[in-house]
Amino acid sequence: MKKVSKVFWITLTLVLAATVFAIISPTTFESATANFQAFITSTFGWYYLIAVTVMVIFCIVLAVTPIGQIRLGKPDERPEYSTGSWFAMLFSAGMGIGLVFWGASEPLLHFASNPPLAEAGSDEALKDSMQYTFFHWGLHAWAIYAVVALALAYFKFRKGEPGLISATLVPLFGERMRGGLGTVVDVLAVFATVVGVATTLGFGAIQINGGLSYLLGIPISFWWQVLIIAVVTVLFLISAWTGISKGIRYLSNTNMVLAVTLMVIMLIIGPTMLILNLFTNSLGSYAQNLLEMSFRIAPLDAENRSWINDWTIFYWAWWISWSPFVGIFIARVSRGRTIREFMAGVLLLPSLVSFFWFSVFGSSSINVQKLGIIDLTGLQTEELLFAVFNEYQLGAILSVVAILLISTFFITSADSATFVLGMQTTYGSLTPSNSVKMTWGLAQSTVAVILLSANGLQALQNALIIAALPFSFVMILMMISTYKSLNQERKDLGLFITPKRKDKKLK
Protein backbone atom coordinates (compact mmCIF):
# COMPACT_ATOMS: atom_id res chain seq x y z
CA MET A 1 0.00 0.00 0.00
CA LYS A 2 1.58 3.23 -1.15
CA LYS A 3 1.56 6.59 0.59
CA VAL A 4 0.00 5.51 3.87
CA SER A 5 0.88 7.66 6.86
CA LYS A 6 1.95 6.79 10.40
CA VAL A 7 -1.67 7.37 11.39
CA PHE A 8 -2.65 4.28 9.39
CA TRP A 9 -0.25 1.96 11.18
CA ILE A 10 -0.76 3.40 14.68
CA THR A 11 -4.56 3.30 14.51
CA LEU A 12 -4.64 -0.12 12.88
CA THR A 13 -2.40 -1.41 15.67
CA LEU A 14 -4.73 0.05 18.31
CA VAL A 15 -7.77 -1.49 16.63
CA LEU A 16 -6.08 -4.89 16.38
CA ALA A 17 -4.92 -4.71 20.01
CA ALA A 18 -8.44 -3.94 21.23
CA THR A 19 -9.82 -6.73 19.04
CA VAL A 20 -7.35 -9.30 20.39
CA PHE A 21 -8.08 -8.19 23.97
CA ALA A 22 -11.82 -8.62 23.42
CA ILE A 23 -11.33 -12.09 21.90
CA ILE A 24 -8.91 -13.37 24.55
CA SER A 25 -10.74 -11.97 27.57
CA PRO A 26 -14.31 -10.98 26.64
CA THR A 27 -15.50 -10.76 30.27
CA THR A 28 -12.69 -8.42 31.27
CA PHE A 29 -13.21 -6.36 28.10
CA GLU A 30 -16.92 -5.99 28.81
CA SER A 31 -16.34 -5.08 32.45
CA ALA A 32 -13.60 -2.57 31.64
CA THR A 33 -15.66 -0.75 28.98
CA ALA A 34 -18.74 -0.68 31.23
CA ASN A 35 -16.78 0.80 34.15
CA PHE A 36 -15.07 3.38 31.95
CA GLN A 37 -18.39 4.35 30.39
CA ALA A 38 -19.96 4.82 33.84
CA PHE A 39 -17.05 7.01 34.93
CA ILE A 40 -17.30 9.22 31.84
CA THR A 41 -21.07 9.77 32.05
CA SER A 42 -20.99 10.55 35.77
CA THR A 43 -17.91 12.80 35.60
CA PHE A 44 -18.18 14.50 32.21
CA GLY A 45 -21.95 14.68 31.65
CA TRP A 46 -22.00 18.43 32.36
CA TYR A 47 -19.12 18.91 29.92
CA TYR A 48 -20.90 17.10 27.08
CA LEU A 49 -24.03 19.24 27.52
CA ILE A 50 -22.15 22.55 27.56
CA ALA A 51 -19.74 21.64 24.75
CA VAL A 52 -22.43 20.52 22.31
CA THR A 53 -24.63 23.54 23.04
CA VAL A 54 -21.65 25.82 22.37
CA MET A 55 -21.30 24.08 18.99
CA VAL A 56 -24.90 24.98 18.12
CA ILE A 57 -24.30 28.62 19.04
CA PHE A 58 -21.04 28.63 17.06
CA CYS A 59 -22.79 27.42 13.90
CA ILE A 60 -25.63 29.92 14.19
CA VAL A 61 -23.23 32.82 14.73
CA LEU A 62 -21.22 31.93 11.63
CA ALA A 63 -24.38 31.61 9.54
CA VAL A 64 -25.96 34.95 10.47
CA THR A 65 -22.83 37.13 10.50
CA PRO A 66 -20.93 38.35 7.41
CA ILE A 67 -18.65 35.32 7.78
CA GLY A 68 -21.52 33.40 6.21
CA GLN A 69 -20.72 35.01 2.85
CA ILE A 70 -17.32 33.29 2.63
CA ARG A 71 -17.26 30.43 0.13
CA LEU A 72 -15.85 26.98 0.91
CA GLY A 73 -13.54 27.08 -2.05
CA LYS A 74 -12.13 29.69 -4.39
CA PRO A 75 -14.29 32.81 -4.91
CA ASP A 76 -15.47 31.70 -8.36
CA GLU A 77 -16.10 28.04 -7.48
CA ARG A 78 -19.61 26.60 -7.60
CA PRO A 79 -20.99 23.43 -5.98
CA GLU A 80 -19.80 20.13 -7.44
CA TYR A 81 -23.10 18.32 -6.77
CA SER A 82 -26.71 19.35 -7.27
CA THR A 83 -28.54 20.44 -4.13
CA GLY A 84 -30.68 17.28 -4.18
CA SER A 85 -27.74 14.88 -4.45
CA TRP A 86 -25.77 16.91 -1.90
CA PHE A 87 -28.56 16.72 0.66
CA ALA A 88 -29.11 13.01 -0.01
CA MET A 89 -25.44 12.21 0.56
CA LEU A 90 -25.00 14.23 3.75
CA PHE A 91 -28.28 12.97 5.19
CA SER A 92 -27.58 9.31 4.37
CA ALA A 93 -24.13 9.53 5.91
CA GLY A 94 -25.25 11.62 8.88
CA MET A 95 -28.23 9.69 10.22
CA GLY A 96 -28.89 6.64 8.09
CA ILE A 97 -29.43 3.47 10.07
CA GLY A 98 -30.13 5.34 13.30
CA LEU A 99 -33.33 6.90 11.95
CA VAL A 100 -34.75 3.52 11.01
CA PHE A 101 -33.52 1.81 14.18
CA TRP A 102 -34.93 4.41 16.58
CA GLY A 103 -37.73 5.92 14.44
CA ALA A 104 -40.60 3.98 16.03
CA SER A 105 -38.93 2.91 19.26
CA GLU A 106 -37.46 6.05 20.84
CA PRO A 107 -40.68 8.12 21.02
CA LEU A 108 -42.57 5.03 22.23
CA LEU A 109 -40.04 4.24 24.97
CA HIS A 110 -40.08 7.87 26.15
CA PHE A 111 -43.90 7.71 26.26
CA ALA A 112 -44.76 4.27 27.62
CA SER A 113 -41.69 2.74 29.22
CA ASN A 114 -39.10 5.22 30.44
CA PRO A 115 -40.28 8.84 30.11
CA PRO A 116 -37.82 11.67 30.83
CA LEU A 117 -40.08 13.56 33.26
CA ALA A 118 -43.78 12.66 33.33
CA GLU A 119 -45.69 9.54 34.34
CA ALA A 120 -45.53 6.76 31.74
CA GLY A 121 -48.51 6.73 29.39
CA SER A 122 -49.76 10.20 30.36
CA ASP A 123 -50.54 13.07 28.00
CA GLU A 124 -47.53 14.93 29.40
CA ALA A 125 -45.33 11.92 28.63
CA LEU A 126 -46.64 11.97 25.06
CA LYS A 127 -45.59 15.60 24.70
CA ASP A 128 -42.18 14.98 26.27
CA SER A 129 -41.54 11.86 24.20
CA MET A 130 -41.49 13.66 20.88
CA GLN A 131 -39.91 16.83 22.24
CA TYR A 132 -36.89 14.95 23.58
CA THR A 133 -36.62 12.84 20.45
CA PHE A 134 -36.44 16.06 18.43
CA PHE A 135 -33.80 17.29 20.86
CA HIS A 136 -31.63 14.21 20.39
CA TRP A 137 -31.86 14.21 16.57
CA GLY A 138 -32.08 17.92 15.82
CA LEU A 139 -29.85 20.98 15.85
CA HIS A 140 -27.37 19.65 18.39
CA ALA A 141 -26.61 16.51 16.40
CA TRP A 142 -26.12 18.34 13.13
CA ALA A 143 -24.12 21.15 14.76
CA ILE A 144 -21.58 18.54 15.87
CA TYR A 145 -21.21 17.39 12.27
CA ALA A 146 -21.16 20.95 10.96
CA VAL A 147 -18.24 21.98 13.19
CA VAL A 148 -15.96 19.29 11.77
CA ALA A 149 -17.26 19.59 8.21
CA LEU A 150 -16.91 23.37 8.08
CA ALA A 151 -13.37 23.35 9.47
CA LEU A 152 -12.21 20.71 7.02
CA ALA A 153 -13.93 22.22 3.98
CA TYR A 154 -12.63 25.70 4.77
CA PHE A 155 -9.00 24.74 5.36
CA LYS A 156 -8.93 22.21 2.52
CA PHE A 157 -10.74 24.07 -0.26
CA ARG A 158 -10.16 27.69 0.76
CA LYS A 159 -6.69 27.52 2.29
CA GLY A 160 -5.22 24.57 0.39
CA GLU A 161 -4.35 22.55 3.51
CA PRO A 162 -4.37 18.72 3.49
CA GLY A 163 -7.78 17.22 4.23
CA LEU A 164 -6.75 16.16 7.73
CA ILE A 165 -8.25 16.96 11.12
CA SER A 166 -4.81 18.07 12.31
CA ALA A 167 -4.54 20.61 9.48
CA THR A 168 -7.49 22.56 10.91
CA LEU A 169 -5.48 23.30 14.06
CA VAL A 170 -2.47 24.87 12.32
CA PRO A 171 -3.65 28.45 13.13
CA LEU A 172 -3.44 27.56 16.84
CA PHE A 173 -0.36 25.35 17.04
CA GLY A 174 1.59 26.18 13.89
CA GLU A 175 4.01 23.67 12.37
CA ARG A 176 3.75 21.35 15.38
CA MET A 177 0.53 20.10 13.79
CA ARG A 178 2.55 18.69 10.91
CA GLY A 179 4.58 16.52 13.29
CA GLY A 180 3.92 14.28 16.26
CA LEU A 181 1.16 16.43 17.76
CA GLY A 182 -0.75 16.32 14.49
CA THR A 183 -0.36 12.54 14.35
CA VAL A 184 -1.94 12.23 17.80
CA VAL A 185 -4.92 14.34 16.70
CA ASP A 186 -5.44 12.32 13.52
CA VAL A 187 -5.15 9.01 15.39
CA LEU A 188 -7.89 10.16 17.79
CA ALA A 189 -10.10 11.08 14.82
CA VAL A 190 -9.55 7.81 12.98
CA PHE A 191 -10.03 5.69 16.09
CA ALA A 192 -13.28 7.51 16.97
CA THR A 193 -14.46 6.96 13.40
CA VAL A 194 -13.75 3.22 13.44
CA VAL A 195 -15.62 2.77 16.73
CA GLY A 196 -18.49 5.08 15.72
CA VAL A 197 -19.10 3.41 12.39
CA ALA A 198 -18.61 -0.10 13.80
CA THR A 199 -21.27 0.69 16.40
CA THR A 200 -23.71 1.77 13.73
CA LEU A 201 -22.99 -1.33 11.67
CA GLY A 202 -23.81 -3.33 14.79
CA PHE A 203 -27.14 -1.51 15.13
CA GLY A 204 -27.88 -2.19 11.47
CA ALA A 205 -27.10 -5.89 11.72
CA ILE A 206 -29.27 -6.22 14.83
CA GLN A 207 -32.24 -4.56 13.15
CA ILE A 208 -31.95 -6.45 9.87
CA ASN A 209 -31.88 -9.62 11.99
CA GLY A 210 -34.96 -8.41 13.86
CA GLY A 211 -36.81 -7.68 10.62
CA LEU A 212 -35.97 -11.05 9.10
CA SER A 213 -37.00 -12.72 12.35
CA TYR A 214 -40.36 -10.98 12.32
CA LEU A 215 -40.96 -11.71 8.64
CA LEU A 216 -39.39 -15.14 8.17
CA GLY A 217 -39.09 -16.52 11.68
CA ILE A 218 -35.30 -16.86 11.67
CA PRO A 219 -33.78 -16.63 15.17
CA ILE A 220 -32.29 -13.43 16.54
CA SER A 221 -28.76 -14.53 17.26
CA PHE A 222 -25.17 -13.40 17.17
CA TRP A 223 -24.28 -15.72 14.28
CA TRP A 224 -27.09 -14.44 12.08
CA GLN A 225 -25.83 -10.92 12.76
CA VAL A 226 -22.30 -11.98 11.80
CA LEU A 227 -23.65 -13.39 8.53
CA ILE A 228 -25.53 -10.14 7.83
CA ILE A 229 -22.39 -8.09 8.49
CA ALA A 230 -20.37 -10.38 6.21
CA VAL A 231 -22.83 -10.05 3.31
CA VAL A 232 -23.14 -6.28 3.65
CA THR A 233 -19.35 -5.95 3.97
CA VAL A 234 -18.91 -7.56 0.56
CA LEU A 235 -21.50 -5.18 -0.91
CA PHE A 236 -20.04 -1.98 0.55
CA LEU A 237 -16.51 -2.98 -0.42
CA ILE A 238 -17.72 -3.35 -4.01
CA SER A 239 -19.31 0.10 -3.75
CA ALA A 240 -16.14 1.58 -2.22
CA TRP A 241 -14.11 0.18 -5.10
CA THR A 242 -16.20 2.15 -7.61
CA GLY A 243 -15.49 5.51 -5.94
CA ILE A 244 -17.52 8.35 -4.44
CA SER A 245 -18.98 9.82 -7.62
CA LYS A 246 -20.59 6.54 -8.64
CA GLY A 247 -21.13 4.26 -5.67
CA ILE A 248 -21.97 6.60 -2.81
CA ARG A 249 -23.98 9.08 -4.88
CA TYR A 250 -26.18 6.40 -6.44
CA LEU A 251 -26.68 4.64 -3.11
CA SER A 252 -27.52 7.92 -1.35
CA ASN A 253 -30.12 8.79 -3.97
CA THR A 254 -31.58 5.28 -3.60
CA ASN A 255 -31.70 5.77 0.18
CA MET A 256 -33.70 8.97 -0.17
CA VAL A 257 -36.19 7.39 -2.58
CA LEU A 258 -36.75 4.42 -0.25
CA ALA A 259 -36.93 6.62 2.87
CA VAL A 260 -39.43 9.06 1.34
CA THR A 261 -41.52 6.16 0.00
CA LEU A 262 -41.64 4.49 3.41
CA MET A 263 -42.45 7.74 5.20
CA VAL A 264 -45.20 8.84 2.78
CA ILE A 265 -46.93 5.45 2.83
CA MET A 266 -46.85 5.38 6.63
CA LEU A 267 -48.17 8.95 6.77
CA ILE A 268 -51.15 7.91 4.62
CA ILE A 269 -52.03 4.57 6.21
CA GLY A 270 -51.06 5.55 9.76
CA PRO A 271 -52.81 7.95 12.15
CA THR A 272 -52.41 10.91 9.80
CA MET A 273 -54.00 13.61 11.93
CA LEU A 274 -52.16 12.48 15.07
CA ILE A 275 -48.90 12.59 13.11
CA LEU A 276 -49.48 16.10 11.77
CA ASN A 277 -50.79 17.49 15.06
CA LEU A 278 -48.02 15.91 17.12
CA PHE A 279 -45.38 17.15 14.69
CA THR A 280 -46.70 20.72 14.91
CA ASN A 281 -47.09 20.70 18.69
CA SER A 282 -43.72 19.03 19.28
CA LEU A 283 -41.95 21.51 17.02
CA GLY A 284 -43.28 24.34 19.18
CA SER A 285 -42.37 22.56 22.41
CA TYR A 286 -38.89 21.85 21.10
CA ALA A 287 -38.34 25.51 20.19
CA GLN A 288 -39.78 26.73 23.49
CA ASN A 289 -37.77 24.39 25.74
CA LEU A 290 -34.56 24.02 23.73
CA LEU A 291 -32.40 26.01 26.15
CA GLU A 292 -33.66 24.16 29.22
CA MET A 293 -33.16 20.73 27.63
CA SER A 294 -29.68 21.73 26.46
CA PHE A 295 -28.46 22.21 30.03
CA ARG A 296 -30.62 19.72 31.96
CA ILE A 297 -28.31 17.51 34.05
CA ALA A 298 -30.60 16.73 37.09
CA PRO A 299 -27.84 16.86 39.75
CA LEU A 300 -30.18 16.08 42.68
CA ASP A 301 -32.34 13.42 41.02
CA ALA A 302 -30.55 10.10 40.52
CA GLU A 303 -33.33 8.58 38.40
CA ASN A 304 -33.53 11.52 36.01
CA ARG A 305 -29.74 11.75 35.88
CA SER A 306 -29.60 8.09 34.88
CA TRP A 307 -32.07 8.80 32.07
CA ILE A 308 -29.93 11.70 30.83
CA ASN A 309 -26.82 9.49 30.88
CA ASP A 310 -28.57 6.69 29.00
CA TRP A 311 -30.10 8.92 26.34
CA THR A 312 -28.77 12.47 25.98
CA ILE A 313 -25.13 11.81 26.90
CA PHE A 314 -25.17 8.63 24.82
CA TYR A 315 -26.46 10.52 21.79
CA TRP A 316 -23.99 13.39 22.14
CA ALA A 317 -21.19 10.83 22.35
CA TRP A 318 -22.58 8.97 19.33
CA TRP A 319 -22.67 12.11 17.20
CA ILE A 320 -19.18 13.15 18.36
CA SER A 321 -17.71 9.74 17.54
CA TRP A 322 -19.34 9.93 14.12
CA SER A 323 -18.30 13.53 13.51
CA PRO A 324 -14.83 12.86 12.01
CA PHE A 325 -16.35 10.47 9.48
CA VAL A 326 -19.52 12.42 8.69
CA GLY A 327 -17.78 15.79 8.91
CA ILE A 328 -15.03 14.78 6.51
CA PHE A 329 -17.56 13.30 4.12
CA ILE A 330 -19.83 16.38 4.24
CA ALA A 331 -16.80 18.59 3.67
CA ARG A 332 -15.82 16.51 0.64
CA VAL A 333 -19.22 16.98 -1.04
CA SER A 334 -19.76 20.64 0.03
CA ARG A 335 -17.05 22.32 -1.98
CA GLY A 336 -18.16 25.57 -3.60
CA ARG A 337 -20.98 26.45 -1.20
CA THR A 338 -21.05 29.55 1.00
CA ILE A 339 -20.89 29.08 4.76
CA ARG A 340 -24.45 30.42 5.08
CA GLU A 341 -25.72 27.98 2.45
CA PHE A 342 -23.70 25.21 4.07
CA MET A 343 -25.22 25.83 7.51
CA ALA A 344 -28.76 25.99 6.15
CA GLY A 345 -28.22 22.69 4.34
CA VAL A 346 -26.40 20.90 7.14
CA LEU A 347 -28.12 22.33 10.23
CA LEU A 348 -31.73 23.17 9.40
CA LEU A 349 -33.02 20.95 6.60
CA PRO A 350 -31.83 17.59 7.99
CA SER A 351 -33.22 18.51 11.42
CA LEU A 352 -36.67 19.23 10.00
CA VAL A 353 -36.68 16.01 7.97
CA SER A 354 -35.63 14.05 11.07
CA PHE A 355 -38.43 15.69 13.08
CA PHE A 356 -41.04 14.69 10.54
CA TRP A 357 -39.63 11.16 10.27
CA PHE A 358 -39.92 10.62 14.02
CA SER A 359 -43.39 12.17 14.04
CA VAL A 360 -44.57 9.68 11.41
CA PHE A 361 -43.10 6.51 12.88
CA GLY A 362 -43.19 7.54 16.54
CA SER A 363 -46.86 8.57 16.37
CA SER A 364 -47.69 5.32 14.60
CA SER A 365 -46.06 3.21 17.31
CA ILE A 366 -47.60 5.26 20.13
CA ASN A 367 -51.01 4.89 18.48
CA VAL A 368 -50.66 1.09 18.43
CA GLN A 369 -49.59 1.11 22.09
CA LYS A 370 -52.48 3.35 23.20
CA LEU A 371 -55.05 1.18 21.40
CA GLY A 372 -53.86 -1.79 23.44
CA ILE A 373 -53.49 -4.04 20.38
CA ILE A 374 -50.05 -5.21 21.46
CA ASP A 375 -47.61 -4.24 24.20
CA LEU A 376 -44.76 -2.94 22.08
CA THR A 377 -42.63 -2.17 25.13
CA GLY A 378 -42.22 -5.90 25.71
CA LEU A 379 -40.47 -6.38 22.37
CA GLN A 380 -36.79 -6.08 21.55
CA THR A 381 -35.88 -2.68 20.08
CA GLU A 382 -34.86 -4.25 16.76
CA GLU A 383 -38.29 -5.91 16.37
CA LEU A 384 -40.43 -2.95 17.31
CA LEU A 385 -40.63 -1.19 13.95
CA PHE A 386 -41.75 -4.38 12.22
CA ALA A 387 -44.33 -5.08 14.92
CA VAL A 388 -45.78 -1.61 14.27
CA PHE A 389 -45.94 -2.25 10.53
CA ASN A 390 -47.74 -5.52 11.23
CA GLU A 391 -50.67 -3.59 12.74
CA TYR A 392 -51.26 -1.48 9.63
CA GLN A 393 -52.24 -2.21 6.04
CA LEU A 394 -49.38 -3.13 3.69
CA GLY A 395 -47.36 -4.14 6.74
CA ALA A 396 -45.41 -6.88 4.97
CA ILE A 397 -44.51 -4.56 2.09
CA LEU A 398 -43.40 -1.83 4.50
CA SER A 399 -41.21 -4.33 6.35
CA VAL A 400 -39.49 -5.38 3.12
CA VAL A 401 -38.91 -1.73 2.15
CA ALA A 402 -37.54 -1.04 5.64
CA ILE A 403 -35.07 -3.93 5.43
CA LEU A 404 -33.92 -2.68 2.01
CA LEU A 405 -33.56 0.84 3.42
CA ILE A 406 -31.54 -0.35 6.42
CA SER A 407 -29.32 -2.35 4.07
CA THR A 408 -28.67 0.57 1.72
CA PHE A 409 -28.05 2.92 4.67
CA PHE A 410 -25.72 0.25 6.05
CA ILE A 411 -23.79 0.08 2.79
CA THR A 412 -23.71 3.88 2.36
CA SER A 413 -22.40 4.51 5.87
CA ALA A 414 -19.69 1.87 5.66
CA ASP A 415 -18.78 2.87 2.11
CA SER A 416 -18.46 6.55 3.09
CA ALA A 417 -16.43 5.60 6.15
CA THR A 418 -13.92 3.54 4.16
CA PHE A 419 -13.33 6.58 1.94
CA VAL A 420 -12.92 8.89 4.93
CA LEU A 421 -10.61 6.52 6.81
CA GLY A 422 -8.56 6.05 3.67
CA MET A 423 -8.33 9.81 3.20
CA GLN A 424 -7.26 10.41 6.82
CA THR A 425 -4.52 7.78 6.66
CA THR A 426 -3.03 8.78 3.29
CA TYR A 427 -2.04 12.38 4.11
CA GLY A 428 -5.50 13.74 3.24
CA SER A 429 -5.63 12.34 -0.28
CA LEU A 430 -9.02 12.70 -1.99
CA THR A 431 -8.30 9.48 -3.89
CA PRO A 432 -7.08 6.90 -1.35
CA SER A 433 -6.05 3.58 -2.86
CA ASN A 434 -8.53 0.73 -2.97
CA SER A 435 -6.25 -1.45 -0.84
CA VAL A 436 -6.35 1.11 1.99
CA LYS A 437 -10.13 1.39 1.73
CA MET A 438 -10.50 -2.38 1.77
CA THR A 439 -8.35 -2.62 4.90
CA TRP A 440 -10.49 -0.13 6.78
CA GLY A 441 -13.69 -1.72 5.52
CA LEU A 442 -12.68 -5.07 6.95
CA ALA A 443 -11.48 -3.43 10.19
CA GLN A 444 -14.86 -1.72 10.74
CA SER A 445 -16.78 -4.93 10.24
CA THR A 446 -14.43 -6.86 12.52
CA VAL A 447 -14.85 -4.34 15.34
CA ALA A 448 -18.65 -4.46 14.89
CA VAL A 449 -18.59 -8.25 15.27
CA ILE A 450 -16.35 -8.07 18.35
CA LEU A 451 -18.59 -5.50 20.05
CA LEU A 452 -21.69 -7.55 19.29
CA SER A 453 -20.06 -10.65 20.74
CA ALA A 454 -19.15 -8.80 23.94
CA ASN A 455 -22.60 -7.63 25.03
CA GLY A 456 -24.71 -6.59 22.08
CA LEU A 457 -26.26 -3.12 22.24
CA GLN A 458 -24.78 -2.21 25.61
CA ALA A 459 -21.23 -2.90 24.46
CA LEU A 460 -21.86 -0.77 21.36
CA GLN A 461 -23.05 2.13 23.50
CA ASN A 462 -20.15 1.83 25.95
CA ALA A 463 -17.58 1.89 23.15
CA LEU A 464 -19.15 5.02 21.65
CA ILE A 465 -19.04 7.06 24.83
CA ILE A 466 -15.43 6.06 25.50
CA ALA A 467 -14.20 6.87 21.98
CA ALA A 468 -16.01 10.22 21.84
CA LEU A 469 -14.50 11.90 24.90
CA PRO A 470 -10.93 12.57 23.68
CA PHE A 471 -12.12 13.72 20.26
CA SER A 472 -14.55 16.19 21.83
CA PHE A 473 -11.54 18.17 23.13
CA VAL A 474 -10.18 18.29 19.58
CA MET A 475 -13.52 19.68 18.39
CA ILE A 476 -13.35 22.54 20.89
CA LEU A 477 -9.94 23.47 19.51
CA MET A 478 -11.27 23.18 15.94
CA MET A 479 -13.96 25.78 16.67
CA ILE A 480 -11.42 28.21 18.09
CA SER A 481 -9.01 27.69 15.20
CA THR A 482 -11.70 27.98 12.52
CA TYR A 483 -13.19 31.14 13.99
CA LYS A 484 -9.76 32.72 14.33
CA SER A 485 -8.98 32.12 10.66
CA LEU A 486 -12.46 33.03 9.38
CA ASN A 487 -12.59 36.23 11.39
CA GLN A 488 -9.22 37.32 10.03
CA GLU A 489 -10.40 36.64 6.49
CA ARG A 490 -13.60 38.56 7.17
CA LYS A 491 -11.48 41.58 8.08
CA ASP A 492 -9.24 41.11 5.04
CA LEU A 493 -12.29 40.98 2.75
CA GLY A 494 -13.86 44.07 4.31
CA LEU A 495 -16.92 42.22 5.62
CA PHE A 496 -18.27 44.10 8.63
CA ILE A 497 -20.39 42.85 11.51
CA THR A 498 -22.30 46.15 11.53
CA PRO A 499 -23.01 48.24 8.41
CA LYS A 500 -20.47 50.93 7.58
CA ARG A 501 -21.77 54.43 8.12
CA LYS A 502 -22.26 56.40 4.97
CA ASP A 503 -22.08 60.16 4.79
CA LYS A 504 -25.43 61.63 3.98
CA LYS A 505 -25.52 63.69 0.84
CA LEU A 506 -27.49 66.89 0.67
CA LYS A 507 -30.08 66.86 -2.04
QUIHUVEN-V163321 format. One line per field, one symbol per residue. burial: # if it has 16 or more other C-alpha atoms within 10 Angstrom, else .. A space follows every 50 residues. Layout:
burial=???
This chain:
burial=...#.###.###..#...#..#...#..##..##..##.##...##.##. ######.###.##..########.......#...################ ################.#.##...########################## ########..############....#....################### ##############.....#.#.###.###.##.###.###.##..#### ######.##..##..##..##..###.##..##.##...#..##..#... ...######.#################################.###.## #..################......#....############..##.##. ##############################.###.###.########### #######.##############.##..##.###.##...#....#..... .......
